[in-house]
Amino acid sequence: MRKFNNVYDMSVKFYLDARANKHNEYPIRASFSIKSQKLATSIGISVSEEVWNNGKIRSKKYTNSKGITGLEINSTISKIENHFAQYELALEDKPSTEDIKHELQKALGNVKKEEQKGTAKPKTIFDDLKEFVSEQSVACQWAYATVQCWTTFTHHLESFGKKIEYADFNETGINKFVRHLRVERELEEKIVQKQFNNLKWFLNWSIRKGYCKEEYINKYRPKFKVLEKPVIFLTKEELLKLYSYQIPANGTKVKLTDMNGLEYEKTVQEAGALEKTRDLFCFCAFTSLRYSDMAKVKPSDIDGETLYITTQETNDRLPIDLNKFAKDILEKYKNTWSQNRFITTCNLQPEDEQIYQGSL
């Protein structure tokens, strides 16, 4: 998994094979790209083309010819995604195609536990943490960004002590961990609070599993000096003013006002990119979509006056009624609609995307 312009680039992507089987179902294929090593292979499951959408099954009630439900298929895809997210982050060298194939079989549960473990070693708290991430990532349908957050937490825990045990997380140990994050890792207070909450989540899971006997984590009440950021939003009038605003031509000098109320002058550049940025920003506001979800909208997701979207954060398929303004934006770009996504339809280039991200 790689990060570019605040968007996560997945190390594995899923698509349907071009050829159908005798049941008129298409094999799901996985395309891997890990440290420049590429591999494309089937995951052993076939589905109807009608239920496939953005790498997932759109209907959890769907069942294929072998009796595998849509829920089970999506769960398998999530297991593969999360397994390879952790695998790539832990890699130091470029893997071989055989390495990737073996990891795929591990993700699918086709490798015996004895083979995975190799020589028996005493179980550590970090082994339990891997089990926690593997279990919760599927149960809670974690996004890639969430998996990476837990990988970061693992690094913080390792830097605190590679030989730590559950017994170390008594009152003294928890205080030392919080101080380690503040002083040694030099994390911002809000991040320290988040990492402590992650520790609490993991330890409570371990207590339920019977791995951890130390329960002081639920009695500990650290104080975090976190200032809540003010919520900045546009009123309806401000949004409509932005929506109808005519972007001046390149080279036009305009007077602007900063957050302190001081005026300054600026020359308009890249007016076309600014107009597209404005349209996309307003489209998100009119539909309540996140940027990550709006960027994946395709013509096939629109049925009449309703937009159907599978959210990246929750993986739910939701209907969104399109109001007049959202429909006008779609109408504006209708002549360039194809099988591409809406953001591509608007011809948003990488430099335009940076302008958009900066506007949020």
C-alpha positions in Angstrom: 0.0 0.0 0.0 1.4 3.4 -1.0 0.1 6.9 -0.2 -0.1 9.6 -2.8 -1.9 13.0 -2.5 -3.6 11.6 0.6 -5.2 8.8 -1.4 -4.2 5.2 -0.6 -2.9 3.1 -3.5 -3.9 -0.5 -2.8 -1.4 -3.2 -3.4 -4.1 -5.5 -4.6 -7.1 -4.8 -6.9 -10.0 -7.0 -7.9 -11.7 -7.4 -11.3 -13.7 -9.9 -13.3 -12.2 -12.2 -15.9 -13.3 -11.5 -19.4 -14.5 -15.1 -19.9 -17.5 -16.6 -18.2 -17.8 -20.2 -17.0 -20.6 -22.7 -17.8 -22.8 -21.0 -15.2 -22.4 -17.7 -16.9 -20.3 -16.5 -13.9 -17.0 -14.6 -14.2 -14.0 -15.6 -12.1 -12.8 -12.9 -9.7 -9.2 -12.1 -10.3 -6.7 -10.3 -8.1 -4.0 -8.0 -9.5 -1.0 -7.5 -7.2 1.6 -4.9 -7.4 4.0 -5.1 -4.4 7.4 -3.4 -4.5 7.4 -3.5 -8.3 6.5 -7.2 -8.4 3.3 -7.8 -10.3 1.0 -10.8 -10.4 -2.5 -11.4 -11.6 -4.4 -14.6 -10.6 -7.8 -15.9 -9.7 -9.0 -16.1 -6.1 -11.1 -19.2 -6.9 -14.6 -17.6 -6.8 -16.9 -16.7 -9.7 -19.9 -14.3 -9.7 -22.5 -12.9 -11.9 -21.5 -9.7 -13.7 -24.7 -7.9 -12.6 -23.8 -8.0 -8.9 -20.2 -6.8 -9.3 -19.4 -3.2 -8.4 -16.1 -1.5 -7.6 -14.3 -4.7 -6.5 -17.2 -5.9 -4.2 -20.5 -7.7 -4.4 -23.2 -5.0 -4.3 -25.9 -7.4 -2.8 -25.1 -9.3 0.4 -28.1 -11.5 -0.4 -26.6 -12.8 -3.6 -25.5 -16.5 -3.8 -23.4 -17.9 -6.6 -23.7 -21.3 -8.2 -21.5 -22.9 -5.5 -23.7 -21.5 -2.7 -21.2 -18.8 -1.6 -23.1 -15.7 -0.5 -22.2 -12.1 -1.3 -21.4 -11.5 2.3 -18.9 -14.4 2.3 -17.4 -13.2 -1.0 -16.9 -9.6 0.3 -15.5 -11.0 3.5 -12.9 -13.1 1.5 -12.0 -10.0 -0.5 -11.5 -8.0 2.7 -9.3 -10.7 4.2 -7.1 -10.6 1.1 -6.9 -6.8 1.1 -6.0 -6.6 4.8 -3.6 -9.5 4.7 -1.6 -7.9 1.9 -1.8 -4.4 3.5 0.1 -5.8 6.5 2.3 -8.0 4.3 3.5 -5.1 2.2 4.1 -2.8 5.1 6.3 -5.5 6.8 8.3 -6.3 3.6 11.9 -5.1 3.3 12.8 -6.7 -0.1 11.0 -7.3 -3.3 8.9 -10.5 -3.1 8.9 -13.2 -5.8 5.7 -14.2 -7.6 5.8 -17.5 -5.6 5.9 -15.5 -2.4 2.8 -13.6 -3.4 1.0 -16.8 -4.4 1.9 -18.3 -1.0 0.6 -15.2 0.9 -2.6 -15.4 -1.1 -3.1 -19.0 0.0 -2.5 -17.9 3.6 -5.1 -15.2 3.3 -7.6 -17.7 1.9 -6.8 -20.0 4.8 -5.4 -22.8 2.6 -2.1 -23.0 4.4 -1.9 -25.3 7.4 -1.2 -23.5 10.7 1.9 -25.7 11.3 3.3 -24.5 8.0 2.6 -20.9 8.8 4.2 -21.1 12.3 7.2 -23.1 11.3 9.4 -23.8 14.3 7.3 -23.4 17.4 8.1 -20.3 19.4 6.6 -18.9 22.6 3.5 -16.7 21.8 4.1 -13.0 22.4 1.9 -10.0 22.8 2.7 -9.0 19.2 1.4 -12.4 17.9 -1.9 -11.6 19.7 -1.8 -8.1 18.1 -1.5 -9.6 14.7 -4.5 -11.9 15.5 -6.5 -8.9 16.7 -5.8 -6.9 13.5 -6.7 -9.9 11.3 -9.9 -10.6 13.2 -11.1 -7.1 13.7 -10.3 -5.9 10.2 -12.8 -8.4 8.8 -15.4 -8.1 11.6 -15.4 -4.3 11.4 -14.7 -4.0 7.6 -11.6 -1.8 8.1 -10.5 0.4 5.2 -6.8 0.3 4.1 -6.1 3.5 6.1 -7.3 1.9 9.3 -5.0 -1.1 8.8 -2.1 1.2 8.3 -3.0 3.0 11.5 -2.7 -0.3 13.4 0.6 -1.0 11.7 1.8 2.4 13.1 0.5 1.4 16.5 2.5 -1.8 16.3 5.6 0.2 15.6 5.0 2.4 18.6 4.5 -0.6 20.8 7.7 -2.2 19.5 9.7 0.9 20.1 8.3 0.9 23.7 9.7 -2.6 24.2 10.0 -5.6 22.0 9.8 -8.0 24.9 6.9 -6.4 26.7 4.2 -8.6 28.3 0.6 -8.0 29.4 1.8 -7.8 33.0 3.7 -4.7 32.1 0.5 -2.8 31.5 -0.2 -2.0 35.1 -0.6 1.6 36.3 3.2 2.2 36.1 3.5 0.6 32.7 0.6 2.5 31.1 2.1 5.8 32.4 5.4 4.9 30.9 3.8 4.0 27.5 1.9 7.4 27.4 5.1 9.2 28.4 7.0 7.3 25.7 4.6 8.5 23.0 4.9 12.1 24.2 8.6 12.3 24.9 10.4 9.6 22.9 8.1 9.5 19.9 7.3 13.2 20.1 3.7 12.7 19.0 1.1 15.4 19.2 -1.3 15.2 22.1 -4.2 14.2 19.9 -2.2 11.3 18.4 -1.1 10.2 21.9 -4.8 10.1 22.9 -5.6 8.0 19.8 -2.8 5.5 20.4 -3.9 5.1 24.0 -7.4 4.4 22.8 -6.0 1.8 20.4 -4.1 0.2 23.3 -7.3 0.1 25.4 -9.2 -1.5 22.5 -6.5 -4.2 22.0 -6.1 -5.0 25.7 -9.9 -5.3 26.2 -10.0 -7.7 23.3 -7.1 -9.7 24.8 -9.0 -9.8 28.2 -12.1 -11.2 26.5 -9.9 -13.8 24.7 -8.3 -14.8 28.0 -4.8 -13.8 26.9 -4.5 -10.8 29.3 -5.1 -11.0 33.0 -4.1 -7.4 33.8 -7.3 -5.2 33.8 -6.0 -1.9 35.0 -6.5 -0.4 31.6 -10.2 0.2 32.3 -9.4 2.0 35.6 -6.8 4.3 34.1 -8.0 7.8 33.3 -5.1 9.8 31.7 -5.7 13.5 30.9 -5.0 14.6 27.4 -4.7 18.3 26.6 -6.4 18.2 23.3 -8.0 21.3 21.9 -11.1 20.6 19.8 -10.7 22.1 16.3 -13.6 24.4 15.4 -16.0 23.0 12.8 -15.9 25.3 9.7 -18.8 24.9 7.4 -20.6 26.9 4.6 -24.1 28.2 5.1 -26.7 27.4 2.4 -26.3 31.0 1.1 -22.5 30.8 1.0 -22.6 27.4 -0.8 -24.9 28.7 -3.4 -22.8 31.8 -3.8 -19.8 29.7 -4.5 -21.7 27.4 -6.8 -22.9 30.4 -9.0 -19.6 32.3 -8.8 -18.0 33.0 -12.2 -14.3 32.2 -12.1 -12.4 35.2 -13.5 -10.2 34.6 -16.6 -6.5 33.9 -16.3 -4.5 37.0 -15.6 -7.4 38.8 -13.8 -6.4 40.5 -10.6 -8.8 40.0 -7.8 -9.1 41.3 -4.2 -9.4 38.7 -1.5 -9.8 38.8 2.3 -7.8 36.6 4.6 -9.0 35.0 7.9 -7.9 38.1 9.8 -10.1 40.4 7.6 -7.1 41.9 5.7 -7.4 42.5 2.0 -4.8 41.3 -0.5 -4.5 41.1 -4.2 -3.9 37.9 -6.3 -3.7 37.1 -10.0 -5.9 34.3 -11.2 -4.1 31.3 -12.6 -5.4 27.9 -13.9 -9.0 29.2 -14.1 -10.2 26.0 -15.8 -8.8 23.9 -12.9 -10.4 26.2 -10.4 -13.8 25.9 -12.1 -13.6 22.1 -12.1 -12.4 22.1 -8.5 -15.4 24.3 -7.6 -17.8 22.0 -9.3 -16.5 18.9 -7.6 -16.4 20.6 -4.2 -20.1 21.7 -4.6 -21.1 18.2 -5.9 -19.7 16.7 -2.7 -21.6 19.3 -0.6 -24.9 18.7 -2.5 -24.6 14.9 -2.2 -22.8 14.6 1.2 -20.1 12.5 -0.4 -16.5 12.3 0.8 -13.9 13.0 -1.8 -12.8 9.3 -1.8 -16.4 8.2 -2.7 -17.1 11.0 -5.2 -13.9 10.1 -7.0 -15.2 6.6 -7.7 -18.6 7.7 -9.1 -19.4 6.2 -12.6 -22.3 6.7 -15.0 -23.6 3.2 -14.1 -24.1 4.4 -10.5 -26.8 6.9 -11.5 -30.4 5.7 -12.0 -32.7 8.5 -12.9 -32.6 11.0 -10.0 -30.8 8.7 -7.6 -27.0 8.0 -7.2 -26.0 4.7 -5.7 -22.6 4.7 -4.0 -20.6 2.0 -2.1 -18.8 4.0 0.6 -15.1 3.4 1.1 -15.4 3.9 4.9 -18.3 1.6 5.7 -18.6 -0.5 2.5 -22.3 0.0 2.4 -24.3 0.7 -0.8 -26.4 3.8 -0.2 -29.0 5.6 -2.4 -28.6 9.4 -2.6 -31.3 11.6 -4.1 -29.8 14.1 -6.5 -31.0 17.6 -6.0 -31.3 20.2 -8.8 -27.8 21.6 -8.3 -26.1 18.1 -8.3 -28.0 17.2 -11.5 -27.0 20.5 -13.1 -23.3 19.7 -12.4 -23.8 16.2 -14.0 -25.6 17.8 -16.9 -22.6 20.2 -17.4 -20.3 17.2 -18.1 -22.8 14.8 -19.7 -21.1 15.0 -23.2 -17.9 13.5 -21.7 -19.6 10.7 -19.8 -18.2 7.3 -20.6 -17.3 4.2 -18.6 -14.8 6.4 -16.7 -15.4 7.8 -13.3 -17.0 11.2 -12.7 -13.7 12.7 -11.6 -12.0 11.5 -14.8 -15.0 12.7 -16.8 -14.3 16.2 -15.4 -10.7 15.8 -16.7 -9.3 16.5 -13.3 -5.5 16.3 -13.7 -3.1 15.5 -10.8 -2.3 19.2 -10.4 -6.0 20.0 -10.3 -6.5 17.3 -7.6 -3.9 19.1 -5.4 -5.9 22.3 -5.8 -9.1 20.4 -4.8 -7.4 18.8 -1.7 -6.1 22.1 -0.7 -9.6 23.7 -0.8 -11.0 21.3 1.7 
